[in-house]
């Protein structure tokens, strides 16, 4: 996400940092480059003008003209302004004083509203241990009810639906009463979308809102539609008041115009962002962290949060014991690979580490390598996974055929595994591994 914008801004700011001192002309030149970068990223023109004006004013007012090494201060000013542009502070999710907390989901057809409903349901169940129900009130789009039944079930939420023959306002009211009677903590109401904003859509939303009195209304917008998403948000803000935005498909948006414009144009914050196709690729939107990622500073806090969610203390202690006793085997290795994959695409994870975004520029990490490793391990017998040293000759050939790979790939995996096990055993006992010797062995 934000790849093209991030590259342009990082290059401009790198040039600013390269100056020993800065003149007003240097500042003006940098602002021109930033302005072009933002416009090419499809950021709203008025937002661009306001943003660059604020950055220039603060840069000139900071007294950095003529000083030595002022570049870092300019970077900080740009980072701060980007954070404010996207909302400043991240928005906390607030539960109603009396359950259920009712959430109304609005948006155009194709914005990802139904999928976002399932993702939000899973998020609240996983992060807040909430008992969640979702209501299928999109009675016009073909298969919309069935889609919600599927994603709601995958999210672990109860699905309230009455087919497509009833009035969506009555379905919403019925679902709210049922959520109360069944003691649900949260009810998320998925409403119908339209191909464009129209009076009929707004009237139906207003009627549903009146019938269920939601505690929050979220507008789902497709980040990949750029300024069209901002126009939609602006029209909704004028017609049907909403509390915040869920930005869908943010992972596919290399430019970032919608995410950078929507708060400034509508006054409504981005509350959540969908960062992938899977249900667990959904997170709170943090303006400060997003600004840092755009400027190539990484996002260590989000990386730590993801790792913490996947961390199992008991399993970690058991792994340490196995390393110490040299009992770590390919079954354990496979489980660790699966845990890493559950954190999300490896390219995204590495981009959260400061400096790695620049190092990865142009590089493509082949996620299929995980699949090949898994296929090789699964083609082994239980005995071979516990003791890879016995895998030779005919065993290698059988595993290669069973995994759809070749003998060289099987041999390379076993060699790399043994090297990793040796390093981890030394680390677990407090010794510093001889990395030079290990590298020589791998040649």
C-alpha positions in Angstrom: 0.0 0.0 0.0 1.1 3.6 -0.7 4.1 2.2 -2.7 4.3 4.9 -5.4 3.5 7.8 -3.1 6.0 6.5 -0.5 8.8 6.2 -3.0 8.3 9.8 -4.3 8.1 11.3 -0.8 11.1 9.3 0.4 13.2 10.4 -2.6 12.2 14.0 -2.1 13.0 14.0 1.6 16.2 12.1 1.1 17.3 15.0 -1.2 16.3 17.5 1.5 18.4 15.6 4.1 21.3 15.6 1.7 21.6 19.4 1.9 24.1 20.6 4.6 21.9 23.8 4.9 18.5 24.7 3.5 17.4 27.9 1.7 13.9 29.0 1.1 14.3 28.0 -2.5 15.2 24.4 -1.3 12.0 24.4 0.7 9.9 25.6 -2.3 11.5 23.0 -4.5 10.7 20.2 -2.0 7.1 21.4 -1.7 6.7 21.3 -5.5 7.9 17.7 -5.5 5.6 16.8 -2.6 2.7 18.5 -4.3 3.2 16.5 -7.5 3.6 13.3 -5.6 0.3 13.8 -3.8 -1.6 14.8 -6.9 -0.2 11.8 -8.7 -1.4 9.7 -5.8 -5.0 11.0 -6.5 -5.2 13.1 -3.3 -7.8 15.8 -3.4 -6.5 19.1 -4.9 -7.7 21.2 -2.0 -6.2 18.8 0.5 -2.8 18.9 -1.4 -2.8 22.7 -1.3 -3.6 22.9 2.3 -1.1 20.2 3.2 1.9 21.7 1.4 1.0 25.1 2.7 1.0 23.9 6.3 4.4 22.0 5.8 6.0 25.1 4.2 4.7 27.4 6.9 6.0 25.2 9.7 9.3 24.6 8.0 9.9 28.3 7.5 8.7 29.1 11.0 11.0 26.5 12.6 14.0 28.7 12.0 15.9 26.0 10.1 16.9 28.1 7.1 20.7 28.4 7.0 21.2 26.0 9.9 23.3 22.8 9.7 21.6 19.5 9.0 18.0 20.8 9.0 16.7 17.9 6.9 15.5 15.7 9.8 13.3 18.6 11.1 11.6 18.8 7.7 11.0 15.1 7.7 9.4 15.4 11.2 7.2 18.2 10.0 6.0 16.2 7.0 5.4 13.1 9.2 3.4 15.2 11.7 1.3 16.8 8.9 0.6 13.4 7.3 -0.5 12.0 10.6 -2.9 15.0 11.1 -4.1 14.7 7.6 -5.3 11.1 8.2 -6.9 12.0 11.5 -4.2 12.5 14.1 -5.1 10.0 16.8 -6.5 6.5 16.0 -10.2 6.1 16.8 -11.1 3.8 19.7 -14.0 1.4 19.2 -16.6 2.2 21.9 -19.2 -0.3 23.2 -22.6 0.8 24.2 -23.4 1.0 27.9 -26.1 -1.5 27.4 -25.6 -4.4 24.9 -25.9 -5.0 22.2 -23.7 -2.4 20.5 -25.5 -1.9 17.2 -23.4 -1.0 14.1 -24.9 0.0 10.8 -22.7 -0.7 7.7 -23.3 1.5 4.7 -21.7 1.9 1.3 -22.0 1.4 -2.5 -22.3 -1.9 -4.2 -18.9 -3.4 -4.8 -17.2 -1.5 -2.0 -16.6 -4.6 0.0 -19.3 -4.0 2.6 -20.4 -7.6 3.2 -16.8 -8.8 3.5 -16.0 -5.9 5.9 -19.0 -6.9 8.0 -17.5 -10.4 8.4 -14.0 -9.0 9.1 -15.3 -6.6 11.7 -17.3 -9.4 13.4 -14.1 -11.6 13.6 -12.1 -8.6 14.9 -14.5 -7.9 17.7 -14.8 -11.6 18.6 -11.0 -12.1 18.6 -9.9 -8.8 20.1 -12.7 -8.1 22.6 -14.1 -11.6 23.1 -17.5 -10.3 22.0 -20.5 -12.4 21.1 -21.3 -11.0 17.7 -24.3 -11.4 15.4 -24.6 -10.1 11.8 -27.9 -9.2 10.1 -28.4 -9.8 6.4 -30.4 -6.7 5.2 -29.0 -6.6 1.6 -32.0 -8.1 -0.1 -31.3 -6.7 -3.6 -27.9 -7.9 -4.6 -27.8 -11.5 -5.9 -26.3 -13.9 -3.4 -25.6 -11.2 -0.9 -27.4 -13.0 1.9 -25.6 -16.3 1.1 -22.3 -14.4 1.1 -23.0 -13.0 4.6 -24.0 -16.5 5.8 -20.6 -17.7 4.6 -18.3 -15.0 5.9 -20.3 -14.6 9.1 -19.9 -18.3 9.8 -16.2 -18.1 9.1 -15.9 -15.2 11.5 -17.7 -17.1 14.3 -20.7 -14.8 14.3 -24.4 -15.7 14.5 -26.1 -14.8 11.2 -29.6 -13.4 11.3 -31.4 -13.6 8.0 -34.9 -13.9 6.6 -34.1 -14.4 2.9 -34.7 -11.7 0.3 -38.5 -11.4 0.3 -38.9 -9.2 3.3 -38.5 -5.4 3.8 -34.9 -4.7 4.9 -36.1 -2.3 7.6 -38.3 -5.0 9.2 -35.4 -7.5 9.0 -33.1 -5.0 10.8 -35.6 -4.3 13.5 -36.2 -8.1 14.0 -32.5 -8.7 14.1 -32.0 -6.1 16.8 -34.8 -7.7 19.0 -33.2 -11.1 18.5 -29.8 -9.9 19.4 -31.2 -8.4 22.7 -33.1 -11.6 23.5 -30.0 -13.8 22.8 -27.7 -11.6 24.9 -25.3 -10.7 22.0 -22.6 -8.1 22.7 -22.6 -6.7 19.2 -25.0 -6.6 16.2 -23.6 -5.6 12.8 -26.2 -4.8 10.2 -25.2 -5.3 6.6 -27.3 -3.0 4.3 -28.0 -2.8 0.6 -25.7 -0.9 -1.7 -26.3 0.8 -5.0 -24.2 1.4 -8.1 -24.3 5.1 -7.1 -25.6 7.3 -4.4 -29.3 8.0 -4.9 -32.3 9.2 -3.0 -33.8 5.7 -2.7 -30.6 4.4 -1.0 -30.5 7.3 1.4 -34.1 6.9 2.3 -33.8 3.2 3.1 -30.7 3.8 5.2 -32.5 6.6 7.1 -35.4 4.2 7.8 -33.2 1.4 9.0 -31.3 3.9 11.2 -34.5 5.1 12.7 -35.7 1.5 13.3 -32.6 0.2 15.1 -31.0 3.3 16.5 -27.4 2.2 15.9 -24.6 3.2 18.2 -22.2 3.7 15.2 -22.6 4.0 11.5 -19.6 3.0 9.4 -19.2 3.8 5.7 -17.2 1.3 3.7 -15.3 2.8 0.8 -13.0 1.1 -1.7 -9.5 2.6 -1.4 -8.7 1.6 -5.0 -11.3 3.9 -6.4 -9.3 6.9 -5.3 -11.1 10.3 -5.5 -14.3 8.5 -6.4 -14.2 7.0 -2.9 -13.8 10.4 -1.4 -16.7 11.8 -3.5 -18.9 9.0 -2.2 -17.9 9.7 1.4 -18.7 13.4 0.9 -22.1 12.6 -0.5 -22.9 10.2 2.3 -21.7 12.8 4.9 -24.1 15.3 3.4 -27.1 13.0 3.3 -26.7 10.3 6.0 -24.5 11.1 8.9 -21.9 8.5 9.7 -19.3 8.1 12.4 -16.3 6.7 10.6 -14.9 5.0 7.5 -13.8 1.5 7.0 -11.3 1.6 4.1 -11.5 -1.7 2.1 -8.8 -3.0 -0.3 -6.1 -0.7 1.2 -3.5 -3.3 0.4 -4.2 -3.0 -3.3 -3.9 0.8 -3.4 -0.4 1.8 -4.4 -1.3 5.5 -4.5 -3.3 6.2 -1.3 -5.3 9.2 -2.4 -8.5 8.1 -0.7 -6.9 7.4 2.6 -5.1 10.7 2.6 -8.2 12.7 1.6 -11.3 11.3 3.3 -10.7 12.8 6.8 -9.9 16.3 5.5 -12.9 16.3 3.1 -15.6 14.7 5.3 -14.3 15.4 8.8 -14.9 11.7 9.5 -11.9 9.4 10.6 -10.8 6.1 9.1 -11.6 3.7 11.9 -10.6 0.4 10.4 -8.7 -0.8 7.3 -8.9 -4.0 5.3 -5.4 -5.0 4.4 -5.9 -8.3 2.4 -8.5 -10.8 1.2 -8.5 -13.0 4.3 -10.8 -12.4 7.2 -8.0 -11.8 9.7 -6.4 -9.1 7.4 -8.3 -6.3 9.1 -7.0 -3.8 11.7 -7.6 -0.5 13.4 -6.3 2.4 11.4 -3.5 4.3 13.1 -2.6 7.6 11.3 0.7 7.9 13.1 1.9 4.4 12.1 0.6 4.9 8.5 2.5 8.1 8.2 5.7 6.4 9.3 5.2 3.6 6.8 4.6 6.1 3.9 7.9 7.8 4.8 9.8 4.5 5.0 10.1 4.5 8.8 8.5 1.1 9.2 5.7 0.2 11.6 7.2 -1.8 14.4 4.2 -1.4 16.7 1.8 -3.1 14.3 4.4 -5.9 13.7 4.7 -6.5 17.4 0.9 -6.5 17.8 0.6 -9.1 15.1 3.3 -11.3 16.6 1.8 -11.0 20.1 -1.6 -12.1 18.8 0.0 -15.2 17.3 2.3 -15.8 20.4 1.6 -18.8 22.6 3.6 -18.7 25.8 3.3 -22.4 26.6 4.4 -23.3 23.1 7.3 -20.9 23.2 8.6 -22.6 26.5 8.2 -26.0 24.9 10.2 -24.9 21.8 13.0 -23.6 24.1 13.1 -26.9 25.9 13.3 -28.7 22.5 16.1 -26.5 21.3 18.1 -27.1 24.5 17.7 -30.9 24.2 18.2 -30.9 20.4 14.7 -32.3 20.0 13.4 -29.6 17.6 12.3 -31.5 14.5 10.6 -30.8 11.1 7.2 -31.0 12.7 8.1 -28.1 14.9 9.7 -26.3 12.0 6.5 -26.7 9.9 4.3 -25.3 12.7 6.6 -22.2 13.0 6.3 -21.6 9.3 2.5 -21.8 9.5 2.5 -19.3 12.4 4.6 -16.8 10.3 2.1 -17.2 7.5 -0.8 -16.4 9.8 0.8 -13.0 10.4 0.2 -12.0 6.8 2.1 -11.7 3.6 5.9 -11.8 4.2 6.5 -8.8 2.0 4.1 -6.7 4.2 5.7 -7.9 7.4 9.2 -7.0 6.2 8.0 -3.6 5.1 7.1 -2.8 8.7 10.7 -3.0 9.7 12.4 0.4 9.5 14.6 0.6 6.5 13.4 -2.6 4.9 11.0 -0.9 2.6 13.9 0.6 0.7 15.9 -2.6 0.8 12.9 -4.5 -0.7 12.4 -2.0 -3.5 11.9 -3.9 -6.7 12.3 -7.2 -4.9 9.5 -9.8 -5.0 9.3 -12.4 -2.2 8.1 -15.7 -3.5 5.4 -16.8 -1.0 5.1 -20.1 -2.9 8.4 -21.1 -1.4 6.5 -21.7 1.9 4.2 -24.0 0.0 7.1 -26.0 -1.5 8.7 -26.4 1.9 5.4 -27.5 3.4 4.9 -30.0 0.6 8.4 -31.5 1.1 7.8 -31.9 4.8 4.3 -33.4 4.4 5.7 -35.9 1.9 8.0 -37.3 4.7 7.1 -40.1 7.1 6.6 -39.3 10.8 10.0 -41.0 11.5 11.7 -38.8 8.8 10.3 -35.6 10.2 11.6 -36.5 13.7 15.0 -37.6 12.4 15.9 -35.9 9.1 19.4 -37.4 9.2 18.0 -40.7 7.9 16.8 -39.0 4.7 19.2 -40.2 2.0 19.2 -41.7 -1.5 15.9 -43.4 -2.2 14.1 -41.5 0.6 15.1 -38.2 -1.0 13.8 -39.4 -4.3 10.5 -40.6 -2.9 10.0 -37.3 -1.0 10.8 -35.3 -4.1 8.3 -37.2 -6.2 5.6 -37.0 -3.4 6.1 -33.2 -3.0 6.3 -32.4 -6.7 9.8 -31.0 -6.3 13.3 -32.4 -7.0 16.0 -34.2 -5.0 18.2 -31.0 -4.9 15.3 -29.1 -3.2 14.8 -31.9 -0.6 18.6 -32.0 0.2 18.8 -28.1 0.4 15.9 -28.0 2.9 17.4 -30.6 5.2 20.8 -28.9 5.1 19.3 -25.5 5.9 17.2 -27.0 8.6 20.2 -28.6 10.3 22.1 -25.3 10.1 19.1 -23.4 11.7 18.8 -26.0 14.4 22.5 -25.7 15.2 22.3 -21.9 15.5 19.1 -22.0 17.7 20.6 -24.6 20.0 23.7 -22.5 20.6 21.6 -19.4 21.1 19.3 -21.2 23.6 22.3 -22.2 25.7 23.8 -18.7 25.8 26.6 -19.4 23.3 27.4 -17.1 20.3 27.2 -19.2 17.1 30.1 -19.3 14.7 28.2 -17.8 11.7 31.3 -17.8 9.5 31.7 -21.5 9.9 28.1 -22.2 9.2 28.2 -20.1 6.1 31.3 -22.0 4.9 29.5 -25.3 5.4 26.5 -24.2 3.4 28.6 -23.6 0.2 
